[in-house]
Amino acid sequence: MKSQFLLAFNEICEARGLPKEDVFEALKTALVSAYRRDANVSNTQMVTADIDPRTGDPTIFAEKEVVDSIIDNRTEVLLAEARRFDPDAEYGDLVMVDSTTASFGRIAAQTAKQVLLQRVREAEREHLYEDFSGREGELVNGTVQSISGQHITIGLGRTEAILPKSQQVNGERYRAHDKIRVYVLEVRRTNRGPQIFVSRNHRNLLRRLLELEVPEIYNGQVEIKSIAREAGQRSKVAVQALQPGVDPVGACVGMRGVRIQSIVRELNDEKIDVIEWDSDQRVFIAKALSPARVSRVFLEEHPDEGKTAVVIVPDDQLSLAIGREGQNARLAAKLTGWRIDIKSLTEAAGESLNNLDHPAVDPTLLKDTAFIEQVTHILEKKAAGRPITSEDYRILDRIVANVEGGIIASRSVAHMEERKRRAAARKDIPEIAWQLPLDDLDLPGRMHNLLLDNEIETVGAVLFQLQLGDGTFLDFRGFGEKMLSDLKEIVAAYKLPVMEGDDEAVPVEVVDETAVIDDTGTEEILIETEDEVVAETAVVEPEIEPEPIVEAVDDTVDSEEAVVEDVLEEEQSEEKEFIDAIDDLSKSLFDIEPEPQKAARKKPQKEVVIVRPGREPELEEKSGRSDKGRSLVYDEDLGEVIAKRKRKGSRKSRDWENFDLEDI
């Protein structure tokens, strides 16, 4: 048993968190690469490898042709040898033959080591991607590693995540080594491993925190119906009990608020309002505007403008219902999915007095002159700044309910009839007409451009508007009677292609989220929002005074540098351990020994005989440049040793000539 192989194999699997099957596949690929490099076989020749999981002994099979006489043993095999592996083998067949070599050459083994390293890294990247791609929409714990102007790098153990600037919470300050919880937004596959994007201001971060802290939500006894969040400031959560006898708000708040306070601390003291969801939209909207008290809620669903809720609140509750910079009303609109119009009771009563002549008002109310005079007197007292009693408020509430409620109810009936008429008109139009572009009608250029400018882009949209009447087209700027008659003639001559199996088209309504504040002194706020099922849009946040960037940079420079150094040292240490494990596995599998370091060559020392007058000849070692073409000669006339250099003669004379170095 190769204990070294098993130790190195298990170390790679455990350190990198890889399944054993992936590492075995990497080893097999490395063996095939080593065999191809060592035997110099073609890439078209099939080569497979197998490894004994207990001992680590490799076996390599190569595809060879059965012949009677071997010319190239890399691609050919004798019949007798081939029938050891395939008893039915015949001449000319291709058989997988055991071609395991005793040892690989060093170059082939090093190639296999590089292939093994690359395959293990690829398997690790794929494993990390599969792990985190299944965790999209979940919470993960991380550590702040580095901070830059564009994003923050969060360490998640074996990989890193990116917290973009747009997903950070205004007001939160992140420091090195901080432990934070983040919400996994998206995981992308890249060549360098998975790229993970996380968020701190996503509304589902609050949803996951509630699921962790509240067992009733995790077990399914309480359901979160909707969440509206302005990260770092305030959030509203609507919950519903799915089991009788369970208090949904109490379960989320916990005893003495211990559960909700834990979430508030995690979100850096963000205020969280938990309200109970109600199937009656009037009651639900009134609760969504808490802590403000609501007197009346009137609902109106316009076919074009969408759903609008007119909310009447007492005068002393108006500022509380709207909230600072409209925050409370804005969150309530997001939570309920209704456009909210908030009015004070006295304002609504004044409008009701002006609308007494409306056809929808009950005639009996007009006959009660004493009641109308009483309402007028109360409004005069309010305008004069005198106090109003609770009885006066009840009188104002009565006239608002009769007049304002009656007008809105009549409009709601008309809107309902209009929606039915549109649904019937849409049902009569074939489904294929909605898929055909406007170009199919071959309209004149000016007419075509006018329709596109007014969002009429398909043949079905033209037919639908013609079914509703001429008023829609005549309301378009520049679209007159003559152009309308021309359009009708073109549509009458047009024939729709026949398509079998058409399904009924379902209209899709998309409501934009905007905020309109009336500056005329009525303190009226209108908010349009999307329903909960519509994709989440960007949160409109109030203006926040920017903090000095210099101070933040100065406070974190030292810590960021220290963190970067710690991270680099840790990564280098992990990388060294990983490379050592790959080396051990390669040595045990391919019998590779470390390359011996080449000893520094020392130039041979030359012995030179030094002859001096009156002394015995001496031996002296001399090193340095080569003495080729140079010799030491004792000159009797001078009585000392001189250097002679040989130089090749000229082209005419090929004999060597001697020159004194001093003469050159």
Secondary structure as UniProt FT lines:
FT   HELIX           3..16
FT   HELIX           20..39
FT   TURN            43..44
FT   STRAND          47..51
FT   TURN            53..55
FT   STRAND          58..67
FT   TURN            73..75
FT   STRAND          76..78
FT   HELIX           79..82
FT   TURN            83..85
FT   TURN            87..88
FT   TURN            91..92
FT   STRAND          94..98
FT   HELIX           106..133
FT   TURN            134..137
FT   STRAND          139..147
FT   STRAND          151..155
FT   STRAND          160..164
FT   HELIX           165..167
FT   TURN            170..171
FT   TURN            176..177
FT   STRAND          179..190
FT   TURN            191..192
FT   STRAND          193..199
FT   HELIX           203..213
FT   HELIX           215..219
FT   STRAND          222..230
FT   TURN            231..233
FT   STRAND          234..241
FT   TURN            244..245
FT   HELIX           248..253
FT   HELIX           255..257
FT   HELIX           258..266
FT   TURN            267..268
FT   STRAND          271..276
FT   HELIX           281..288
FT   TURN            289..291
FT   STRAND          296..302
FT   TURN            303..305
FT   STRAND          306..313
FT   HELIX           315..317
FT   HELIX           318..322
FT   HELIX           324..326
FT   HELIX           327..336
FT   STRAND          339..344
FT   HELIX           345..354
FT   TURN            355..357
FT   TURN            359..360
FT   HELIX           363..367
FT   HELIX           369..384
FT   HELIX           390..427
FT   HELIX           431..435
FT   HELIX           438..441
FT   HELIX           445..453
FT   TURN            454..455
FT   HELIX           459..468
FT   HELIX           471..474
FT   TURN            477..478
FT   HELIX           481..493
FT   TURN            500..501
FT   STRAND          515..517
FT   STRAND          525..527
FT   TURN            532..533
FT   HELIX           549..590
FT   STRAND          606..610
FT   TURN            613..614
FT   STRAND          618..622
FT   TURN            628..629
FT   STRAND          630..635
FT   TURN            636..639
FT   STRAND          640..648
FT   STRAND          656..660
FT   HELIX           661..663
//
